[in-house]
Amino acid sequence: MVVGRYAPSPTGDLHVGNLRTALLAWLSAHHQGGILRLRIDDLDPRTSSMGDEQRQRSDLGQLGVTFDRGEIRQSERSEHYDAAIANLVDRGMVYPCYCSRREIREAASAPHQHLPDGAYPGTCAGLGEQERRARELDRPAALRVRASNIEIEVHDRRYGSRTELVDDFVIRRNDGVPSYNLATVIDDHAQGVTEVVRGADLLAGTARHIWLRDVLGLPQVQHEHVPLVVNSNGERLAKRDGAVTLEDLAAQGFSADAVRGLIAETLDLASRGEQPTMLELLERYDPDAIPTAESVWDVH
Ligand code: GLU
């Protein structure tokens, strides 16, 4: 059975880009006779809030994105992340990293590097015991896996196949919080997820997840990244871009049904002013006919 999931971080209100991704995850799972589960990505206690979570749940519910049983929340799962980290530590696949963001940026931009954006250049990979002890006095270490820029084939249902490098990415941040890249892989397995439908901004990190599943002996999943919604300058949608949340749009007179219609219009699943139900959208949904270009949102 196909099991999809939607995994919002409760760090603010969902905007129409997030809602559109949730709607597509729902359509994709149900189109295949499957189910969709919710995961609350509240790993980071400093940025997550219960109020945001409740508003996100209410907004998804109003839009008609329903979830099946088997919800999980990341803040309750640290023992599972710790076990996976201990496994990698025991196998010698992890090293401590003392770099600040600035040091990483500077090292990655050095002329001899040919790494993808945001990739770790391996600065701390070869530190000896003495150097480690000295650096530990300055700042606590994050933990990185030793992936050594191995090449991985990524197959994406929408974007096709590509080869990507896997850098030595973080599995535990230097404040002790497990990283998103680690948690998402462990949690997708725990929820029995077979397909991940999410925003195209996460396509670049997918090779890391494929690599980590292999290393941890977890089954692979299908990936489908969906194009983002952008503002009129072509930038990723944000709060400041006019009416972008259900609350903003309600203040402009758009009901949740009307917003579902507007989102459906960006997916070529509705004509202007139409307000199809989720079931009507499911009847119209054809995974191959979803636009691959980014959609511009200009409701003010
Ligand atoms: N909480 C993550 C986000 O909102 C989820 C990413 C994912 O779907 O894997 O970006």
Residues whose N, C-alpha, C, O or C-beta is under 5 A from the ligand:
A	BS01	LIG	A7 P8 S9 D41 T184 R198
